[in-house]
Amino acid sequence: ILVQTIFILWGNWAVPEGTPFFAGASGTVQTCTVQGFFVILASISVASYYASLSICSYVSVKHNFKEENYKWIEKWIHFV
């Protein structure tokens, strides 16, 4: 979330200079591309992590919070 916030705050500075309807645009095509890449990457990562936590919660509730039955899934959630 922090990476995404930084690049969103970077905002119009990354947009190529001279682009209409973007006040403060002073970047290049490369800065715009980098910003877009990291915003999309962070969005996908955050969504995937929250989905993984939801799966972990489901599995733990299904097994009545017996840690030995759902502990195996935690390492995969944090790894991915």
DRENRO-776595 format. One record per residue (C-alpha): residue number from 1; residue in one letter; x, y, z. Coordinates in pm, 1 decimal, always signed. Example, Ala and Ser with C-alpha at 12.3 -4.5 7.8 and 13.67 -1.06 7.14 Angstrom:
BEGIN
<num 1&residu A&u +1230.0&v -450.0&w +780.0> .
<num 2&residu S&u +1367.0&v -106.0&w +714.0> .
This chain:
BEGIN
<num 1&residu I&u +0.0&v +0.0&w +0.0> .
<num 2&residu L&u +288.9&v +235.5&w +78.3> .
<num 3&residu V&u +442.7&v +194.0&w -268.6> .
<num 4&residu Q&u +109.8&v +259.3&w -434.7> .
<num 5&residu T&u +50.6&v +569.9&w -222.2> .
<num 6&residu I&u +390.1&v +713.5&w -310.2> .
<num 7&residu F&u +333.0&v +672.5&w -682.8> .
<num 8&residu I&u -21.1&v +808.3&w -665.1> .
<num 9&residu L&u +105.8&v +1114.6&w -478.3> .
<num 10&residu W&u +370.5&v +1150.8&w -748.0> .
<num 11&residu G&u +63.7&v +1205.9&w -964.5> .
<num 12&residu N&u +75.6&v +1456.6&w -1246.2> .
<num 13&residu W&u +450.7&v +1510.5&w -1218.3> .
<num 14&residu A&u +501.9&v +1181.3&w -1400.9> .
<num 15&residu V&u +267.5&v +1269.3&w -1686.8> .
<num 16&residu P&u +451.9&v +1381.8&w -2001.1> .
<num 17&residu E&u +494.0&v +1756.6&w -2028.9> .
<num 18&residu G&u +242.5&v +1918.1&w -2261.0> .
<num 19&residu T&u -31.2&v +1659.5&w -2205.1> .
<num 20&residu P&u -366.3&v +1841.2&w -2214.3> .
<num 21&residu F&u -586.8&v +1852.2&w -1903.2> .
<num 22&residu F&u -303.5&v +1761.9&w -1661.5> .
<num 23&residu A&u -197.2&v +2057.8&w -1448.5> .
<num 24&residu G&u +164.4&v +2031.2&w -1337.8> .
<num 25&residu A&u +259.5&v +1765.6&w -1591.7> .
<num 26&residu S&u +638.5&v +1773.2&w -1612.1> .
<num 27&residu G&u +749.5&v +1414.2&w -1672.1> .
<num 28&residu T&u +834.8&v +1201.5&w -1970.0> .
<num 29&residu V&u +685.0&v +892.5&w -2127.2> .
<num 30&residu Q&u +927.5&v +683.4&w -1920.8> .
<num 31&residu T&u +823.3&v +840.0&w -1586.9> .
<num 32&residu C&u +457.8&v +789.8&w -1676.6> .
<num 33&residu T&u +523.1&v +426.1&w -1767.3> .
<num 34&residu V&u +714.7&v +361.0&w -1444.3> .
<num 35&residu Q&u +441.8&v +519.1&w -1237.5> .
<num 36&residu G&u +171.2&v +315.9&w -1411.8> .
<num 37&residu F&u +368.2&v -5.7&w -1370.4> .
<num 38&residu F&u +414.1&v +39.0&w -995.5> .
<num 39&residu V&u +55.8&v +151.3&w -933.6> .
<num 40&residu I&u -79.7&v -158.2&w -1113.5> .
<num 41&residu L&u +175.9&v -389.1&w -947.8> .
<num 42&residu A&u +88.7&v -257.1&w -602.0> .
<num 43&residu S&u -285.1&v -282.8&w -671.6> .
<num 44&residu I&u -256.4&v -644.7&w -779.4> .
<num 45&residu S&u -29.1&v -728.4&w -485.0> .
<num 46&residu V&u -261.1&v -573.8&w -226.2> .
<num 47&residu A&u -568.4&v -743.1&w -372.0> .
<num 48&residu S&u -391.7&v -1080.0&w -383.9> .
<num 49&residu Y&u -266.9&v -1049.7&w -26.2> .
<num 50&residu Y&u -611.4&v -962.9&w +107.4> .
<num 51&residu A&u -764.3&v -1250.5&w -87.3> .
<num 52&residu S&u -503.3&v -1483.1&w +62.6> .
<num 53&residu L&u -583.3&v -1359.3&w +413.5> .
<num 54&residu S&u -950.4&v -1424.6&w +346.4> .
<num 55&residu I&u -868.3&v -1780.3&w +242.8> .
<num 56&residu C&u -661.6&v -1826.4&w +558.3> .
<num 57&residu S&u -951.2&v -1697.8&w +769.3> .
<num 58&residu Y&u -1191.1&v -1933.8&w +596.7> .
<num 59&residu V&u -963.5&v -2233.3&w +650.6> .
<num 60&residu S&u -906.9&v -2145.4&w +1017.5> .
<num 61&residu V&u -1280.5&v -2110.7&w +1083.5> .
<num 62&residu K&u -1347.4&v -2435.4&w +897.6> .
<num 63&residu H&u -1102.4&v -2618.2&w +1125.3> .
<num 64&residu N&u -1232.3&v -2457.0&w +1446.2> .
<num 65&residu F&u -915.1&v -2249.2&w +1491.6> .
<num 66&residu K&u -696.0&v -2554.5&w +1550.0> .
<num 67&residu E&u -362.7&v -2412.5&w +1448.4> .
<num 68&residu E&u -210.3&v -2742.5&w +1339.9> .
<num 69&residu N&u -481.2&v -2773.9&w +1071.2> .
<num 70&residu Y&u -421.2&v -2438.4&w +903.1> .
<num 71&residu K&u -64.5&v -2342.0&w +993.0> .
<num 72&residu W&u +66.6&v -2482.4&w +661.7> .
<num 73&residu I&u -119.0&v -2219.4&w +461.0> .
<num 74&residu E&u +35.3&v -1917.6&w +639.1> .
<num 75&residu K&u +383.6&v -1958.2&w +492.1> .
<num 76&residu W&u +236.6&v -1963.8&w +141.0> .
<num 77&residu I&u +28.3&v -1652.5&w +202.4> .
<num 78&residu H&u +325.2&v -1447.0&w +317.9> .
<num 79&residu F&u +553.1&v -1590.1&w +50.3> .
<num 80&residu V&u +320.7&v -1512.2&w -237.1> .
